[in-house]
Amino acid sequence: MRVRLVHVPKFVAPHGTLDAVFVNIPAMGLYGLADVLDRRGHDARLVHLGVERLLLGRAGLADTVRAEGGVDLVGFSLHWHHQLASTLAEIEAFHAAYPEVPIVVGGLTASIFAAELLERAPGVTWVIRGEGEQPLVALVEALESGRGLEAVPNLSRRVDGRVVHAPASFHATPASWAKVAYGRPELLPGAPGFSPRYSFDARAQASADYANPRRLFYLETGRGCTRSCAFCGGGAAAYRQFFGRPRPGFRAWDDVLADLVRLQQAGYDAVYVSYDPPPISDAYYSVLFNRAFREGLTLQMEFEAFDLHTPVFWDGFANAFGRAGTRVAFSPEVADAAVRRRFKGFGYANADLEANVRHLAGLGVTSVLYFTLFPGTTPDQARAMRDWHDELRARYGAEILTMPIEMEPGAPWHLVPARWGLEGARRTFDAFLARHRDVQTVGRDLPTELGYRFDEVDALLAIVTPPSAPETPAPEPAAPAEPGPEPA
């Protein structure tokens, strides 16, 4: 079968003219899904509509499919809620042009709002909830053979006018992950070496600048988490409730190393790894770093640390990847350790974080620290945060980014906002859709964009962010912060 797996960025066009393109990084699992189908003999490829529009000059998916001579099945990735309005608009346009082609949708946001998608979007044929490798293969093979869909796990569909959900019984395991490649850039035809900018300002940048000259690939190493931070939709509780994953899991070292070698041979400069569930990741990555060192890789790595690690851990990381361009990202969130513990569910002392940053600086590795502002933050707390930022920059050359966190489906504070003192919380499918359809701004109207009441956010941000600091990014994760269930 001819299958196209589609990533739709968030296209921001407040007055009909493209203003910005956001969420340009596809969910990491899309490459694995395409690889699984490709290895089974199907014509499976990725389509990145940012690439199609800005680099290849195509109007949309229908234009792309027409140029390729047709398709049998389209899978839309709806992983991040920011994609919601743009993805539904693209589904509607494609369905109008190709009403006979079935459409399956998957990803974190699709999993949470599966019923609403099937009830509100006529172009959506099915939704795969949770993790998609086996369900997508089962769906494709059932369609190819003409069998019924009752045996397809994780599948939500319409039956006699009502939405029926198959049990979310599949989640990837070491056995099902075996030999699946998540680092095959050639599966994105037309731009096999494409490295997206995290955000793209269409007002100030030319279309050709949509491709980042630093070739960075976001690589999956595992799924699940051991923690449930208040603001994260990819935490342990969300995985259990929405995606059927009982515990975190890691890909085999051999398979990750094969991806790293493949990406280096393809000319990539660096990989981004955003999976580090504490404390079980220490042993896994210590082995991976040692094997990468022995492999003689020349790649850089950007590693997102969910928690602190030992000096020995960072020594192994630097041995394998410690070269110019390698960075480690921490998310302490705030300067007040008690507030940190309340919102993250765990905590560490500021001195212990500084010890990690200091050790990395001694190894020649730059630390990037992500901070935020929570409702209830006082001006004094904001000033204390600013002063700590100044010390971290001066002492260790750390890079500091501060951004309020937008409401995310499936996060604990989305499900029970009162527990964290949130008022006016965005809760429903319609509210998320309206935010991305009707509020056509990115990081410019924070009280409206965030999805909960935070009237003081602009004033507090002005205290924390000095005039000479880089412009504060929009309230989005710095990268795919948690891998989440990968979309079909």
DODREN-412537 format. One record per residue (C-alpha): x, y, z; residue number from 1; residue in three letters. Coordinates in pm, 1 decimal. Example, Ala and Ser with C-alpha at 12.3 -4.5 7.8 and 13.67 -1.06 7.14 Angstrom:
<recs>
X, Y, Z, resi, resn
1230.0, -450.0, 780.0, 1, ALA
1367.0, -106.0, 714.0, 2, SER
</recs>
This chain:
<recs>
X, Y, Z, resi, resn
0.0, 0.0, 0.0, 1, MET
99.9, 360.3, -57.4, 2, ARG
97.2, 528.0, 283.6, 3, VAL
191.6, 886.4, 364.0, 4, ARG
251.6, 993.3, 724.7, 5, LEU
200.3, 1366.1, 753.5, 6, VAL
340.4, 1627.2, 990.2, 7, HIS
152.1, 1957.5, 986.0, 8, VAL
324.7, 2245.4, 1167.0, 9, PRO
124.1, 2524.1, 1322.2, 10, LYS
80.0, 2784.6, 1049.1, 11, PHE
14.8, 3127.0, 1201.3, 12, VAL
-158.3, 3360.5, 956.4, 13, ALA
-357.4, 3622.4, 1151.6, 14, PRO
-455.4, 3828.7, 846.5, 15, HIS
-435.9, 3566.3, 575.9, 16, GLY
-61.5, 3621.4, 529.7, 17, THR
182.1, 3374.0, 681.1, 18, LEU
330.2, 3523.2, 996.1, 19, ASP
509.1, 3226.6, 1155.2, 20, ALA
544.3, 2850.1, 1136.3, 21, VAL
569.0, 2666.5, 1466.2, 22, PHE
612.3, 2304.1, 1582.1, 23, VAL
833.1, 2230.5, 1283.9, 24, ASN
986.4, 1920.1, 1441.8, 25, ILE
792.8, 1600.3, 1363.4, 26, PRO
714.1, 1362.3, 1646.6, 27, ALA
1010.1, 1128.3, 1674.4, 28, MET
805.8, 814.0, 1621.8, 29, GLY
697.8, 905.4, 1267.5, 30, LEU
1026.9, 780.8, 1125.0, 31, TYR
985.6, 451.0, 1308.9, 32, GLY
631.1, 406.2, 1179.5, 33, LEU
745.8, 465.9, 822.2, 34, ALA
1038.8, 228.4, 873.5, 35, ASP
813.2, -52.5, 1000.8, 36, VAL
583.7, -22.5, 698.5, 37, LEU
873.4, 17.0, 454.5, 38, ASP
1040.1, -300.7, 581.2, 39, ARG
712.9, -488.5, 525.9, 40, ARG
712.2, -390.3, 159.9, 41, GLY
475.9, -93.1, 168.4, 42, HIS
544.4, 238.6, -2.8, 43, ASP
559.3, 440.6, 318.7, 44, ALA
703.6, 789.0, 336.0, 45, ARG
683.3, 1104.1, 546.9, 46, LEU
536.1, 1432.6, 427.1, 47, VAL
631.2, 1750.2, 613.6, 48, HIS
391.1, 2023.6, 507.9, 49, LEU
629.0, 2296.8, 616.7, 50, GLY
881.6, 2156.0, 369.9, 51, VAL
613.4, 2111.7, 105.0, 52, GLU
492.2, 2470.7, 129.9, 53, ARG
806.4, 2668.9, 202.6, 54, LEU
1078.7, 2469.5, 28.0, 55, LEU
895.0, 2283.7, -249.7, 56, LEU
623.5, 2540.7, -328.8, 57, GLY
325.3, 2306.5, -293.7, 58, ARG
-6.6, 2431.4, -160.1, 59, ALA
-93.2, 2136.4, 61.5, 60, GLY
-114.5, 1760.0, 91.2, 61, LEU
-357.2, 1722.9, -199.1, 62, ALA
-104.7, 1897.3, -424.0, 63, ASP
171.3, 1663.7, -303.5, 64, THR
-35.7, 1347.8, -348.7, 65, VAL
-141.9, 1459.6, -695.7, 66, ARG
222.8, 1505.5, -793.0, 67, ALA
302.8, 1154.5, -664.4, 68, GLU
15.1, 986.5, -849.1, 69, GLY
-212.6, 904.3, -555.8, 70, GLY
-212.9, 735.3, -216.9, 71, VAL
-403.4, 455.9, -41.9, 72, ASP
-390.5, 574.3, 320.5, 73, LEU
-291.6, 898.3, 491.3, 74, VAL
-183.5, 918.0, 855.4, 75, GLY
-182.5, 1259.3, 1022.6, 76, PHE
33.6, 1318.7, 1327.5, 77, SER
-152.3, 1518.3, 1592.3, 78, LEU
99.5, 1497.9, 1870.5, 79, HIS
119.4, 1853.8, 2005.1, 80, TRP
-198.7, 2050.4, 2063.9, 81, HIS
-49.5, 2348.8, 1880.3, 82, HIS
-99.4, 2153.1, 1556.0, 83, GLN
-471.2, 2108.2, 1614.3, 84, LEU
-625.9, 2382.0, 1399.5, 85, ALA
-375.8, 2355.1, 1113.7, 86, SER
-402.9, 1975.2, 1107.1, 87, THR
-783.6, 1975.8, 1101.0, 88, LEU
-782.4, 2237.3, 824.7, 89, ALA
-545.5, 2020.6, 620.6, 90, GLU
-756.2, 1709.5, 683.7, 91, ILE
-1066.6, 1893.8, 565.4, 92, GLU
-892.8, 2018.1, 249.4, 93, ALA
-746.3, 1677.4, 166.2, 94, PHE
-1074.2, 1497.1, 231.4, 95, HIS
-1252.6, 1736.9, -3.1, 96, ALA
-1000.1, 1661.5, -277.8, 97, ALA
-968.7, 1286.2, -212.2, 98, TYR
-1286.8, 1170.7, -31.8, 99, PRO
-1213.3, 806.3, -113.9, 100, GLU
-879.3, 800.4, 73.0, 101, VAL
-913.4, 699.0, 439.7, 102, PRO
-742.3, 911.7, 704.5, 103, ILE
-604.4, 787.5, 1034.9, 104, VAL
-484.9, 1028.0, 1304.2, 105, VAL
-255.6, 956.1, 1597.4, 106, GLY
-36.0, 1116.8, 1859.1, 107, GLY
-60.4, 1250.2, 2211.4, 108, LEU
-335.4, 1505.9, 2149.6, 109, THR
-526.5, 1272.5, 1916.3, 110, ALA
-519.0, 1000.9, 2183.4, 111, SER
-673.3, 1227.0, 2445.2, 112, ILE
-936.4, 1371.6, 2212.8, 113, PHE
-1005.3, 1062.3, 2000.5, 114, ALA
-1383.4, 1072.5, 2048.6, 115, ALA
-1405.0, 1444.3, 1972.2, 116, GLU
-1202.5, 1403.8, 1652.3, 117, LEU
-1434.6, 1131.8, 1526.1, 118, LEU
-1742.9, 1328.0, 1628.7, 119, GLU
-1638.2, 1668.9, 1491.4, 120, ARG
-1412.5, 1596.6, 1192.7, 121, ALA
-1590.7, 1405.6, 911.7, 122, PRO
-1264.1, 1361.0, 723.4, 123, GLY
-1112.5, 1153.8, 1004.5, 124, VAL
-1180.1, 784.0, 945.1, 125, THR
-993.3, 638.7, 1244.6, 126, TRP
-781.6, 742.0, 1541.1, 127, VAL
-498.4, 529.0, 1678.1, 128, ILE
-462.6, 597.4, 2048.8, 129, ARG
-131.0, 556.9, 2222.2, 130, GLY
164.3, 400.4, 2046.4, 131, GLU
123.5, 321.2, 1681.7, 132, GLY
372.2, 73.3, 1536.4, 133, GLU
174.4, -250.2, 1566.4, 134, GLN
-170.7, -86.9, 1533.7, 135, PRO
-71.6, 90.6, 1212.4, 136, LEU
69.7, -227.6, 1059.2, 137, VAL
-245.0, -416.7, 1161.2, 138, ALA
-464.9, -146.0, 1008.6, 139, LEU
-272.4, -139.2, 680.1, 140, VAL
-273.5, -517.0, 647.5, 141, GLU
-643.9, -539.6, 732.1, 142, ALA
-723.3, -283.1, 462.3, 143, LEU
-502.1, -461.4, 212.4, 144, GLU
-661.8, -799.6, 276.9, 145, SER
-1018.1, -676.5, 317.6, 146, GLY
-1044.6, -808.3, 672.6, 147, ARG
-1245.1, -636.0, 942.6, 148, GLY
-1085.8, -394.7, 1186.7, 149, LEU
-1199.7, -557.1, 1510.3, 150, GLU
-853.4, -699.3, 1581.2, 151, ALA
-664.5, -370.8, 1533.9, 152, VAL
-542.0, -264.8, 1880.2, 153, PRO
-565.4, 94.5, 2004.6, 154, ASN
-808.0, 183.6, 1722.9, 155, LEU
-1100.8, 422.5, 1767.5, 156, SER
-1364.8, 424.6, 1493.5, 157, ARG
-1728.6, 493.4, 1414.4, 158, ARG
-1963.2, 194.5, 1427.2, 159, VAL
-2334.3, 247.9, 1354.4, 160, ASP
-2312.8, 616.1, 1438.5, 161, GLY
-2125.1, 580.9, 1765.6, 162, ARG
-1756.4, 592.9, 1854.9, 163, VAL
-1603.8, 259.7, 1958.0, 164, VAL
-1261.5, 231.2, 2120.9, 165, HIS
-1057.1, -87.4, 2097.1, 166, ALA
-847.9, -148.5, 2409.5, 167, PRO
-513.6, 34.3, 2414.3, 168, ALA
-337.3, -298.5, 2446.4, 169, SER
-22.3, -223.2, 2247.8, 170, PHE
280.4, -38.0, 2374.7, 171, HIS
629.1, -82.7, 2237.1, 172, ALA
853.0, -332.3, 2416.0, 173, THR
1214.7, -433.5, 2355.5, 174, PRO
1083.2, -718.2, 2137.1, 175, ALA
857.7, -500.1, 1920.0, 176, SER
1121.2, -225.2, 1900.4, 177, TRP
1389.8, -466.9, 1784.1, 178, ALA
1555.6, -357.8, 1459.7, 179, LYS
1312.5, -66.8, 1408.2, 180, VAL
1502.4, 237.3, 1280.5, 181, ALA
1403.0, 583.6, 1397.5, 182, TYR
1691.8, 756.4, 1223.3, 183, GLY
1627.8, 710.0, 850.2, 184, ARG
1615.9, 1063.2, 707.5, 185, PRO
1567.4, 931.2, 353.6, 186, GLU
1208.6, 848.4, 451.2, 187, LEU
1132.2, 1219.1, 406.2, 188, LEU
1152.3, 1250.7, 24.6, 189, PRO
1234.5, 1591.7, -118.3, 190, GLY
1428.8, 1690.2, 193.0, 191, ALA
1607.1, 1380.6, 329.5, 192, PRO
1864.2, 1588.1, 519.9, 193, GLY
1613.8, 1844.7, 641.6, 194, PHE
1672.4, 1994.7, 983.3, 195, SER
1388.8, 2221.9, 1092.7, 196, PRO
1416.5, 2541.7, 1287.4, 197, ARG
1215.3, 2511.5, 1604.5, 198, TYR
1023.9, 2825.0, 1506.8, 199, SER
1022.9, 3018.3, 1181.5, 200, PHE
943.2, 3388.5, 1149.9, 201, ASP
797.5, 3427.0, 801.3, 202, ALA
798.7, 3805.8, 835.5, 203, ARG
1174.9, 3832.5, 881.0, 204, ALA
1311.6, 3515.2, 719.4, 205, GLN
1310.7, 3399.7, 360.2, 206, ALA
1147.7, 3067.8, 275.1, 207, SER
1488.0, 2911.0, 210.4, 208, ALA
1578.7, 2983.9, 573.6, 209, ASP
1312.6, 2738.2, 688.6, 210, TYR
1583.9, 2472.9, 677.3, 211, ALA
1830.9, 2507.0, 962.5, 212, ASN
2192.1, 2498.1, 838.1, 213, PRO
2283.4, 2311.5, 1156.1, 214, ARG
2161.7, 1963.1, 1078.8, 215, ARG
2004.5, 1837.7, 1401.4, 216, LEU
1798.8, 1518.1, 1418.8, 217, PHE
1558.0, 1441.5, 1704.0, 218, TYR
1610.6, 1075.6, 1791.0, 219, LEU
1387.9, 848.7, 1995.5, 220, GLU
1558.8, 637.3, 2260.3, 221, THR
1256.4, 534.2, 2467.0, 222, GLY
907.0, 615.6, 2592.1, 223, ARG
725.6, 663.5, 2918.3, 224, GLY
826.5, 840.3, 3235.7, 225, CYS
874.3, 782.2, 3606.8, 226, THR
739.1, 1121.5, 3711.7, 227, ARG
424.5, 1327.4, 3658.3, 228, SER
512.6, 1696.8, 3652.7, 229, CYS
202.7, 1914.5, 3689.8, 230, ALA
235.1, 2076.6, 3348.4, 231, PHE
344.8, 1779.3, 3132.9, 232, CYS
109.9, 1564.9, 2925.7, 233, GLY
379.2, 1299.5, 2880.0, 234, GLY
419.4, 1198.3, 3243.8, 235, GLY
379.8, 857.9, 3405.1, 236, ALA
12.5, 905.1, 3494.1, 237, ALA
-79.5, 1026.5, 3144.4, 238, ALA
94.6, 727.9, 2988.2, 239, TYR
-103.0, 489.3, 3204.4, 240, ARG
-438.0, 666.3, 3164.4, 241, GLN
-435.4, 756.1, 2795.4, 242, PHE
-174.2, 540.9, 2625.8, 243, PHE
-178.2, 207.3, 2805.8, 244, GLY
190.6, 214.1, 2892.3, 245, ARG
248.8, 78.7, 3244.5, 246, PRO
616.9, 171.2, 3274.0, 247, ARG
899.5, 342.4, 3082.9, 248, PRO
1092.6, 152.1, 2819.7, 249, GLY
1418.3, 194.8, 2630.5, 250, PHE
1520.9, 94.8, 2282.3, 251, ARG
1806.0, -154.7, 2250.6, 252, ALA
2154.3, -3.8, 2250.1, 253, TRP
2240.6, -174.2, 1920.7, 254, ASP
1945.0, -14.3, 1745.7, 255, ASP
2016.0, 334.8, 1881.4, 256, VAL
2381.4, 304.6, 1784.8, 257, LEU
2281.6, 194.5, 1435.2, 258, ALA
2068.5, 508.8, 1408.8, 259, ASP
2354.7, 728.1, 1530.8, 260, LEU
2592.8, 579.7, 1274.4, 261, VAL
2330.4, 616.3, 1001.1, 262, ARG
2268.3, 980.7, 1086.8, 263, LEU
2638.1, 1060.2, 1096.7, 264, GLN
2684.1, 900.5, 754.6, 265, GLN
2390.5, 1107.5, 626.8, 266, ALA
2576.1, 1425.4, 722.1, 267, GLY
2394.7, 1528.7, 1038.6, 268, TYR
2590.2, 1744.2, 1281.9, 269, ASP
2405.7, 1652.2, 1597.9, 270, ALA
2123.8, 1452.4, 1754.2, 271, VAL
1876.0, 1573.6, 2014.9, 272, TYR
1781.9, 1322.8, 2284.6, 273, VAL
1490.3, 1428.3, 2503.3, 274, SER
1430.3, 1113.5, 2706.0, 275, TYR
1576.3, 1077.5, 3054.4, 276, ASP
1333.1, 922.8, 3307.1, 277, PRO
1505.9, 930.6, 3645.4, 278, PRO
1665.2, 735.4, 3801.3, 279, PRO
1643.7, 437.1, 3567.4, 280, ILE
1808.1, 619.4, 3277.9, 281, SER
2148.1, 643.9, 3448.9, 282, ASP
2248.3, 285.3, 3377.1, 283, ALA
2102.8, 287.8, 3025.3, 284, TYR
2283.4, 599.8, 2909.9, 285, TYR
2608.8, 511.2, 3081.7, 286, SER
2628.1, 203.0, 2858.2, 287, VAL
2512.4, 395.6, 2549.5, 288, LEU
2772.4, 669.8, 2602.2, 289, PHE
3049.5, 414.4, 2646.2, 290, ASN
2950.9, 229.2, 2331.9, 291, ARG
2917.3, 552.9, 2133.3, 292, ALA
3268.1, 649.0, 2245.5, 293, PHE
3407.4, 313.1, 2130.9, 294, ARG
3220.9, 355.1, 1800.7, 295, GLU
3424.4, 669.8, 1734.4, 296, GLY
3125.7, 889.1, 1654.5, 297, LEU
3187.1, 1253.1, 1567.5, 298, THR
2829.5, 1370.0, 1621.7, 299, LEU
2739.2, 1636.4, 1873.8, 300, GLN
2450.2, 1571.7, 2110.4, 301, MET
2193.4, 1792.4, 2276.0, 302, GLU
2075.6, 1598.7, 2579.8, 303, PHE
1768.6, 1697.2, 2776.8, 304, GLU
1825.9, 1598.3, 3138.8, 305, ALA
1503.8, 1541.1, 3330.5, 306, PHE
1696.8, 1530.7, 3659.5, 307, ASP
2050.9, 1572.9, 3788.5, 308, LEU
2325.9, 1315.5, 3728.8, 309, HIS
2658.6, 1218.8, 3880.1, 310, THR
2997.7, 1348.0, 3763.4, 311, PRO
3078.6, 998.2, 3633.6, 312, VAL
2764.1, 1007.1, 3417.9, 313, PHE
2863.4, 1341.6, 3266.4, 314, TRP
3222.2, 1225.2, 3214.4, 315, ASP
3089.8, 939.6, 2999.5, 316, GLY
2865.7, 1178.8, 2809.5, 317, PHE
3155.7, 1417.8, 2740.4, 318, ALA
3384.6, 1132.3, 2633.9, 319, ASN
3131.3, 1032.4, 2368.7, 320, ALA
2994.9, 1369.2, 2257.1, 321, PHE
3198.5, 1643.3, 2427.4, 322, GLY
3281.0, 1864.0, 2133.6, 323, ARG
3179.1, 2208.9, 2013.4, 324, ALA
2801.9, 2227.5, 1976.9, 325, GLY
2722.2, 1966.8, 2243.2, 326, THR
2484.3, 2096.0, 2510.4, 327, ARG
2285.8, 1969.7, 2807.9, 328, VAL
1943.6, 2114.1, 2889.3, 329, ALA
1805.4, 2125.2, 3243.7, 330, PHE
1461.0, 2244.2, 3350.0, 331, SER
1479.7, 2370.6, 3709.2, 332, PRO
1166.7, 2579.3, 3631.9, 333, GLU
1211.0, 2817.1, 3926.0, 334, VAL
1467.3, 2939.1, 4177.2, 335, ALA
1254.4, 2842.5, 4479.2, 336, ASP
1313.7, 2473.4, 4558.9, 337, ALA
981.3, 2439.7, 4742.9, 338, ALA
787.7, 2570.6, 4442.8, 339, VAL
990.0, 2340.4, 4218.9, 340, ARG
892.8, 2038.5, 4426.5, 341, ARG
525.7, 2139.4, 4427.0, 342, ARG
492.4, 2164.0, 4049.2, 343, PHE
738.1, 1893.6, 3942.6, 344, LYS
656.4, 1641.6, 4214.8, 345, GLY
1026.5, 1606.9, 4296.6, 346, PHE
1301.0, 1852.3, 4359.1, 347, GLY
1667.4, 1922.1, 4410.8, 348, TYR
1868.6, 2193.5, 4577.8, 349, ALA
1994.3, 2481.1, 4367.7, 350, ASN
2347.0, 2401.5, 4484.3, 351, ALA
2317.7, 2049.8, 4342.0, 352, ASP
2205.1, 2185.6, 4005.4, 353, LEU
2496.8, 2426.6, 4008.2, 354, GLU
2732.9, 2136.3, 4078.8, 355, ALA
2609.3, 1964.5, 3759.8, 356, ASN
2643.4, 2283.4, 3555.4, 357, VAL
2988.3, 2352.6, 3700.9, 358, ARG
3110.8, 2002.0, 3620.0, 359, HIS
2981.5, 2024.4, 3262.6, 360, LEU
3148.0, 2363.5, 3217.0, 361, ALA
3474.8, 2204.8, 3326.2, 362, GLY
3424.0, 1942.1, 3055.0, 363, LEU
3364.6, 2212.6, 2794.3, 364, GLY
2991.6, 2137.9, 2766.6, 365, VAL
2739.8, 2423.4, 2768.0, 366, THR
2434.9, 2399.9, 2993.3, 367, SER
2100.6, 2539.9, 2884.8, 368, VAL
1858.4, 2609.1, 3168.3, 369, LEU
1485.8, 2646.9, 3112.6, 370, TYR
1286.7, 2846.1, 3362.7, 371, PHE
922.2, 2937.7, 3381.1, 372, THR
674.7, 3145.2, 3579.6, 373, LEU
386.9, 2984.1, 3764.0, 374, PHE
66.4, 3153.4, 3878.3, 375, PRO
122.4, 3282.7, 4228.9, 376, GLY
481.0, 3390.6, 4161.8, 377, THR
558.4, 3710.8, 4353.7, 378, THR
775.2, 3999.2, 4232.0, 379, PRO
1031.8, 3908.1, 4500.2, 380, ASP
1049.0, 3550.0, 4369.6, 381, GLN
1089.3, 3682.8, 4015.3, 382, ALA
1376.4, 3907.2, 4124.9, 383, ARG
1544.2, 3615.4, 4305.8, 384, ALA
1516.2, 3410.7, 3987.1, 385, MET
1667.0, 3693.2, 3781.8, 386, ARG
1960.6, 3726.4, 4022.7, 387, ASP
2027.6, 3352.2, 4007.2, 388, TRP
2018.1, 3366.0, 3627.6, 389, HIS
2284.5, 3637.7, 3634.1, 390, ASP
2505.3, 3424.7, 3858.9, 391, GLU
2466.3, 3114.8, 3638.5, 392, LEU
2560.7, 3310.6, 3328.8, 393, ARG
2857.3, 3479.1, 3493.9, 394, ALA
2998.7, 3172.5, 3668.9, 395, ARG
2941.2, 2897.4, 3413.9, 396, TYR
2847.5, 3056.3, 3081.4, 397, GLY
2505.2, 2894.7, 3105.6, 398, ALA
2235.6, 2982.3, 2855.6, 399, GLU
1908.0, 3084.4, 3021.0, 400, ILE
1561.6, 3078.4, 2865.4, 401, LEU
1246.7, 3177.9, 3052.8, 402, THR
901.5, 3101.4, 2917.1, 403, MET
560.6, 3054.3, 3076.5, 404, PRO
414.7, 2709.1, 3012.7, 405, ILE
103.9, 2673.1, 2801.9, 406, GLU
-173.0, 2436.2, 2913.3, 407, MET
-117.0, 2088.7, 2766.7, 408, GLU
-380.9, 1814.0, 2728.7, 409, PRO
-336.6, 1524.8, 2966.7, 410, GLY
-115.7, 1716.3, 3209.7, 411, ALA
-213.4, 1680.6, 3575.3, 412, PRO
-303.3, 2048.2, 3598.5, 413, TRP
-520.5, 2012.4, 3288.7, 414, HIS
-712.6, 1728.7, 3455.9, 415, LEU
-730.9, 1877.7, 3807.4, 416, VAL
-645.1, 2248.7, 3777.2, 417, PRO
-766.6, 2339.0, 4125.9, 418, ALA
-492.7, 2127.3, 4283.7, 419, ARG
-236.5, 2377.7, 4155.1, 420, TRP
-450.2, 2683.5, 4213.5, 421, GLY
-527.8, 2742.8, 3846.3, 422, LEU
-827.9, 2952.1, 3750.5, 423, GLU
-986.9, 2969.2, 3406.8, 424, GLY
-808.2, 2654.8, 3291.0, 425, ALA
-846.4, 2543.9, 2930.4, 426, ARG
-1001.4, 2198.2, 2948.9, 427, ARG
-1199.2, 2094.1, 2640.7, 428, THR
-1127.9, 1998.5, 2280.8, 429, PHE
-1325.2, 2302.7, 2164.1, 430, ASP
-1121.4, 2533.4, 2386.6, 431, ALA
-790.2, 2402.6, 2250.5, 432, PHE
-919.5, 2425.6, 1894.9, 433, LEU
-1037.1, 2783.7, 1946.2, 434, ALA
-702.4, 2881.1, 2095.0, 435, ARG
-511.8, 2770.3, 1785.8, 436, HIS
-776.1, 2863.6, 1529.4, 437, ARG
-891.8, 3200.1, 1662.8, 438, ASP
-593.7, 3326.5, 1864.6, 439, VAL
-343.7, 3373.9, 1584.1, 440, GLN
-44.7, 3482.7, 1791.6, 441, THR
265.9, 3308.2, 1918.8, 442, VAL
420.4, 3443.2, 2237.3, 443, GLY
269.8, 3789.8, 2193.2, 444, ARG
-46.9, 3771.5, 2400.7, 445, ASP
53.3, 3547.0, 2687.8, 446, LEU
-250.3, 3602.2, 2916.3, 447, PRO
-473.0, 3483.0, 2629.7, 448, THR
-248.0, 3208.2, 2499.1, 449, GLU
-153.0, 3026.4, 2820.0, 450, LEU
-484.4, 2857.2, 2890.7, 451, GLY
-521.3, 2960.5, 3254.9, 452, TYR
-553.4, 3291.0, 3434.2, 453, ARG
-219.2, 3460.3, 3490.0, 454, PHE
-275.8, 3833.9, 3470.6, 455, ASP
68.3, 3921.8, 3608.6, 456, GLU
268.8, 3716.8, 3360.1, 457, VAL
391.8, 4006.0, 3143.4, 458, ASP
498.7, 4216.3, 3441.9, 459, ALA
681.2, 3922.2, 3602.1, 460, LEU
847.7, 3829.8, 3274.1, 461, LEU
977.1, 4185.9, 3244.7, 462, ALA
1144.6, 4145.9, 3584.9, 463, ILE
1302.1, 3808.8, 3503.5, 464, VAL
1416.7, 3878.8, 3148.3, 465, THR
1672.1, 4160.9, 3122.5, 466, PRO
1652.9, 4389.0, 2817.4, 467, PRO
1978.0, 4248.0, 2677.1, 468, SER
1863.2, 3885.3, 2697.5, 469, ALA
1729.5, 3706.0, 2388.1, 470, PRO
1364.3, 3757.1, 2310.0, 471, GLU
1157.0, 3516.8, 2518.6, 472, THR
1031.8, 3228.4, 2303.5, 473, PRO
666.1, 3147.8, 2273.3, 474, ALA
517.8, 2933.8, 2549.4, 475, PRO
604.3, 2604.1, 2384.6, 476, GLU
835.6, 2326.4, 2499.3, 477, PRO
1197.4, 2390.3, 2408.2, 478, ALA
1190.8, 2068.5, 2211.4, 479, ALA
971.0, 1764.3, 2218.1, 480, PRO
994.2, 1769.5, 2591.5, 481, ALA
851.9, 1423.0, 2644.1, 482, GLU
840.9, 1171.9, 2364.5, 483, PRO
478.2, 1083.3, 2430.2, 484, GLY
300.5, 808.5, 2238.4, 485, PRO
420.5, 838.5, 1884.3, 486, GLU
157.4, 914.4, 1622.5, 487, PRO
28.7, 708.9, 1338.6, 488, ALA
</recs>
